[in-house]
Amino acid sequence: MKLDIQTLDAKKAGSIDLDDAVFGIKEIRADILQRMVKYQLAKRRAGTHKTLSRGEVARSHSKLYKQKGTGQARHGSANAPIFRGGGHAHNRLPRDYGHDLPKKVRALALKHALSAKAIAGDIVVIEAASLKEAKTAALAKQLGKLKLDNALFIAGAEIDQNFARAASNLKNIDVLPNAGLNVYDVLRRTKLVLTPDAVKAIHARFADGAAPEPKKRATKTKQAEGAAA
């Protein structure tokens, strides 16, 4: 697959070849993308939530009133869950929401995300993601020429600070280095903008070998046939 390289002023500056093994997958596996997005969002969760049980609330544990003779229900102490200010019956505790996902599935998910953008024609290659001055208005004007109002920029091994500062004030524009390329951020933005350096880094990332296509889970009928055999 060949794409034109453009400048920030929307002028042609050459062309570049994209590896079909990475950007040319025809059948996009939505299930793999969904698994990867769930994996990333689970990793993001802090899991620091905590509520107090009835043994942890700072209230008196003394009996509220005498057991009999009041005409009211019998109660032990004010820290019971049924009272306002009491502890939680099933209190939440800190936990880690992260879960495992095979490395090959993660690699394949990124390939499918990149291929999905390529099939939709939503990949743009620019000559360089750099500015002489960190001027948001100037950058917004240039992105308007490229019709980029919702985009993820993969800006190279290191992000140009002027470009990053100017882009930080623009809504729906994200800028990441090569190492930050991930499935969730690719899918959440309409356009994926790459530099030639970013394209080379992606090719190098998958140069060691293509991740095999995971096998689909067998249906119950096939499993039963296998067991019978």
N, C-alpha and C positions, 0 to 999 in steps of 0.2 A: 504494500500500500504506500502510495506516495502523496505527500501533502506539501503545499506551498508554505514557505517561511515568510512571515510578514514582520514589518517593523511596527512599533507602537503608533506610527502615523498611517498605518494601513497601506503600506507600500510593499510590493513583493521584493523579497531579498534572497531568492533561491528556492530550493526544494529539499525535502528530506524523505528517506525511506523508513517506513515503520514495519517492524517484523510481524508477519502474519501470524506467527505462533503466539504472539502476545496481543496484538491488536486486531487479529483477523478471525477470531473464533465466531463461527456462524450461529451455533445453537447456544444461547445464553441460558445458563442454569440459574433460575431465580431462587431456587432452594439453597444453593451454595451462597449466593449473595446475602440471603436472609440470615443464614447461620453465621456468616461473618459479621454482619451488622449487630446481631444480638451479642456476639462475642465481644465486640468492641465496646458497646454500650454497657455491658455488664462489667467490663474492666474499669470503666469510668466511675462507677458508683462507689462512693466513699464508704458506705456501710457503717457510718458512725452513729446511727440512730440508737437511742437508748431511752427507755421509759422505766419508771420505778415500780417495783413489785410492792406488795403490802408490807414486806419486811424491811423495805428501804426508805419508805416515806418518813419524814420527820414529824410524826404525830405521836401522841400518847398511846401506849398500848394498854392502858388501864380500861377496865370495863366501864362502859358509858353510864349505866345505871343498874340498879339491882335487878336480879333475874326475874323476880315475880312481883306481882302486885301493882304494876304501873299501868296495865292495860295495853302496853305496847309490845311489839315483837321483841324477842330476846336477841340481844347483840353483845358481841364480845368487846371489840375495840373500834375506834373511829378510822383506823387505817384499812378497813375492809373495802374491797372494790365497789360496793354498792353506795358508798358515801362520797360526797363531793370532797375532793382533796385526798381521797384514799388511793391506795396503790392500784396498779393495773392487774387484772386477773391473769392475762397472758402477755406479760410485758415484753417489748421488743428489745433485743440484745444486739450489740455490734456483730457484724458478720461480713464475710468476703463473698461478694456476688459473682466473682470471676469463675469461669469454668474452662476446661480444656477444649482445644480444637486442634486437630492434627495440622502439622506444619504444611503438608502438601495441600490440604484443603484451603488453608489461608493463602498460599501462593496462587492456587487456581482461582480463588475468589477475586484476587486483584486482576488477574488476566481477564476474567469475565467482565469485571467492571470497566476495564480499559477498552475491551472489545465492544461493549455495549455503547460506550461513548463514540467509538469510531463508526459503528454501524449507523448511529443516529446523526452522524456528521457534526458532533459537538466537540471535536478536538481541534484546537487552534494552536499552531506553532508560531511563536514570535522569536525574533532574532535575539533579543535580550530583555530581561526584566530589570532595567536599571534606569535611574533618573539623575540628572545633574543637580536638581534641587527637589526637596521634599514638598512639592506643591500639589495639594489635593485637587484643586480646580484644573490644573494642567493635565493631571493624570485622568481625571474624569472626562475631559474633552477627548483625549486620545482613545480611551476605552469606548467612548461613544462612536468614534469612527470605526472601531472594530466590532461594534454591536455587542459589547460585553457588559451586561448589567447584572449578571449573576454567574460568577465564575470562580474556579479554584486555579490559582497560579502555582505551578511547580517551578520555582525560580532558579534552580541550579544547586550546586553543592553548598553555597552560602547565599543568603538573601541580601540583596543590596538594601542598605539601611534607608536610603532616601525613598526607594520604591515602597519599602515596608511601611514607613511612616505615612506616606501619602495614601496608600491603600487602606491603612487602618481606619481612616475616617469615611470610607465608602461602604455603604450597606451592601451586603451579599457578595463581598469580595474577600476571598481568603488567599493568603500567601504562605506557602510552605517550602522548605528546602527539599532536596531529593529524598533525603532519609525520612521525611514526614509523609510521603505518599501513602495513602491508606484508602480502603474501600469506602468507608462511611463518608469521608469528606468528598470523594469523587462523586458518589451518588447524590449527595445532598445539594450539589451545585449543578446548574444547567450546562455550563461549559467547562471543559478542562483545557487549560492553557499551559503548554509546555515550551521550554526552551530547548535548543539543540542539545545542550549539556544534559538536560533532564531526560531527553529521549535516549541518549547514550547510556545514562545511568540505569534506565529501565531495562534496556537491552542487556547490559552487563549483569543486572540483578537476576535475570532468568537465563543467562548464558550457560550455566552449569548443566542444565537439563530441564526438559519440560516436565511439569508436574502431571502425572497420569490422571486420567479422568476417573473420579471415584465411582465405584459400582453402585447402582441403585439398589435399594433394599429389596430383597425378594418378597413377593406377596405370600400370604398365608397358604395359598393353594400350592405354590411351588415348594414352600418349606415342608408342607405335609407330604408332598410327593417324594421329596428327598429323604424324609424320615422313613417313609414306607419302603423305599429302595434299600 
